[in-house]
């Protein structure tokens, strides 16, 4: 596992996401330009961010909005929020999202398909890196996904590339 690493969104992944953002005319707001010291596997983090952003895009209608922001800074971790103005998650599905053996798949706002495995992997990868993921969602009002990343005393940077959105 590669620890103590710089997290930069991989250009290939986020160019693809940007194509979807442009097609749906979604406004993406990145509300921090802070460099943070983190302690995590860069590949796991890339997968987590890519999956969470893909879901936000998938379930946000045309002309919607996605916000990425630093929600909380704790002594040993930071919490990042990815919030959308999408269709939200039904309460009965919200309870089952991370249950072992269950895969939940629903179509996006433009009938985009998924496997139902992305969120389960995100949760597993977050936990393996000493973090966690939690949700808040209201049907027809959007979803907020919070994921935490352990911090480090080393000079390792977490930053978002603003150029892709």
N, C-alpha and C positions, 0 to 999 in steps of 0.2 A: 504494500500500500504506500503510495507516495504522500507523505505528510509534509507539512511546512511548504506550501506551494502557493504560487500566484494563480488566482482564478481569473481567467479572462474568458469570456464567452467565446467558444470556438467559432471562427468566422463562417465555416461551412454551415453549421447548424443554424446560426442566427441570420444568415442570408436567406435561408429557406423560410424561416419564421417571418422575416421581414416581407417576403413576397406575399405571404398569407395576410399579414397586417395591412399591407397596401391594398390588396384585393378587397378586403372587408372595410377599408377606410377606418381602421381602429387607431385611436390616438393612444400612444404609449408614453407615459410619464415616468421618468426615472428621478426620484426625489432624493437622491443622495449622490454626492461626488466624493465621498469620504474614502480614504484608504484605511483598511482595517487589517489588523494582524489576525490571521486565522490559522487553524490547525485542522486540516482535513485532506482527504484524497481528492485531487483535482478532477479525476475522471468521474467519480461518484457525484461530485458537485455539479459538473457539467450535465450529467444525466438528470439530476434532480431539477436543475433550472430549466433545461430544455423541455422536460415533461410538464412541469408546472406552467410554463409559458405556452406550450402547445395546447394544453387544456384551456387556459384562459382565452386564447385566440379562438379555439374551437367552439366555445360556449358563449362568446361575446358576439352580439349581432353587429351588422354593419353600422358604422358611425359610433360604435361603443368606445369604451375607454378601459385601458389596463394601466395600473399603477404599480411600480416596483419601488419599495421604500424600505429604509432601515427603520424598523418598528421599535426595537428595544435594544439597548446595550447593557448587558449584565456584566458582572465581574469576570465570569469565565466563558461567556458566549455572547453572540449577537443573534438577533432574530430579524429575518427579512420577511417582508410582506409582499405578496403578489395578489393584487385585488383587481377584480373585473366588474364590469357593469352588465354581466351576462345573465343567463336564464336561471342561474342558481341551481341548487341541488335540493331535491325533495327530502323532507325530514326522514322518511323511512329509508332512503338510500344513504343518507349521510351517516347513519348508524352502522351501516354495513360496509362502508368503503374499505376499511382496513382489516376486516375479519378474514382470518386464514381460510383458504379454500373457496372464497367468493370472488368472482370477478364481475364487476358491474360495468356494463357498457351501454351508453346512450348516444344517440346521434347528436351532432353539433347543430348550430343554428342554420347551417347550409348543408345538412345531411352528411357532415364529415363523420367518418367511422373511426373506431378505436378498438383496441383489444381488451381493455379493462385491466391491463396489467401495470400500466404506468404508475399509478398512485401507490400500488402495493410495493413496487420497486423503490419508489421515492422514499417511502416510509422506512423500508429495510435499509437502504443506503444511508439515510439520515441517522438512524440509530447506530449503524456500524461505525459512523464517524463521530459518535458522541453527541449527536443532536436529536432533533425530533421534528415532527410535522403535526400541525393541528389545523382545523378548519372552522370557519364560521360561514354560514350560507343562509340566504333567504330565497326561497323559490321566487323567480321573476325579478329579483333585485340584485343578483350577483353573488360572488363568492370571494372570500378572503382566505388565503392560504398563508400560514405562518410557518417558516421553518427556521430552526436554530442551527448555528454552526459554532463549535468551540473556538475560543480565541487563544492566541499564543503570545508569548513575550518576544518572540523572534520578529524580525522585520519582514514579514510576509504580507503581501497586499491582496485585498479583495477589491476589485473595481469592475464596473460595468462599462462596456463599450457603448457609448451613446450613439455612435455612427450608424448602428444597424436598425434603428427605429425612427 
